[in-house]
């Protein structure tokens, strides 16, 4: 009688872990890319390539870096369905992502 409950709880743990790990990896990638563009080490295009190289296990995502009013903004978005595997937490409808903002070096 408790076996289905254990399976559901295990599925919740797997989905939550997948979301947390993906969020951490994407946040680190956009933060690093935005910081490196802000200090002048990368151009915007090189920053996008950096984010793409960090997302080795996710195929369907969009990375953008823009500079406006001395603020570098890096964002990455992906379908939620690509992040969760067992779809117990959510069905995968919607968008999942991360962003970072840094002032440019003068």
C-alpha positions in Angstrom: 0.0 0.0 0.0 2.9 2.4 0.7 4.9 1.5 -2.4 3.1 4.0 -4.7 3.7 6.8 -2.1 7.4 5.9 -2.1 7.6 6.0 -5.9 5.9 9.4 -6.0 8.2 10.8 -3.3 11.2 9.4 -5.1 10.0 11.0 -8.4 9.6 14.3 -6.6 13.2 14.1 -5.3 14.5 13.3 -8.7 12.6 16.2 -10.4 13.6 18.7 -7.6 17.2 17.7 -7.8 17.2 18.0 -11.6 15.7 21.5 -11.4 18.1 22.6 -8.6 21.2 21.3 -10.4 20.2 22.9 -13.7 19.4 26.2 -12.1 22.8 26.2 -10.3 24.7 25.4 -13.4 22.9 27.9 -15.6 23.1 30.7 -12.9 26.9 30.1 -12.6 27.3 30.2 -16.4 25.3 33.5 -16.9 27.0 35.1 -13.9 30.5 34.2 -15.2 29.7 35.3 -18.7 28.2 38.6 -17.6 31.1 39.3 -15.3 33.7 38.5 -18.1 31.8 40.7 -20.6 31.5 43.6 -18.0 35.3 43.6 -17.4 36.0 43.5 -21.1 37.5 40.0 -21.3 34.7 38.7 -23.6 32.6 40.4 -26.3 28.9 39.7 -26.1 29.2 37.0 -28.7 32.0 35.3 -26.8 29.9 35.5 -23.7 27.1 33.7 -25.4 29.5 31.0 -26.6 30.8 30.6 -23.1 27.2 30.0 -21.8 26.6 27.5 -24.6 29.8 25.6 -23.6 28.7 25.5 -20.0 25.3 24.0 -20.9 26.7 20.6 -22.0 23.7 18.5 -21.1 20.9 20.8 -22.2 20.3 21.1 -26.0 17.3 23.4 -26.3 18.0 26.7 -24.7 18.4 30.4 -25.7 21.3 32.5 -24.4 21.5 36.3 -24.7 23.9 39.0 -23.6 23.1 42.7 -23.9 24.8 45.9 -22.8 22.7 48.9 -22.0 23.5 52.0 -19.8 26.7 50.4 -18.6 24.9 47.3 -17.4 25.6 43.9 -18.9 22.7 41.5 -18.7 23.1 37.8 -19.5 20.1 35.5 -19.7 19.4 31.9 -20.5 16.0 30.4 -21.0 14.8 26.9 -21.8 11.6 24.9 -21.8 10.7 23.5 -18.4 10.0 20.2 -20.1 13.8 19.8 -20.8 14.7 20.4 -17.2 12.4 17.9 -15.4 12.6 14.2 -16.2 9.8 12.4 -14.6 7.3 15.3 -14.7 5.9 14.8 -11.3 6.4 18.3 -10.1 5.1 19.9 -13.3 4.1 18.8 -16.7 6.8 20.9 -18.3 4.7 23.8 -19.5 6.5 27.1 -19.3 9.9 28.5 -19.4 12.8 28.0 -17.0 15.9 30.2 -16.8 18.5 32.4 -15.1 19.9 35.9 -15.5 22.7 38.0 -14.2 23.5 41.8 -14.3 26.8 43.5 -13.8 28.0 47.1 -14.3 30.7 47.5 -16.9 34.2 48.5 -15.9 35.1 52.1 -16.8 
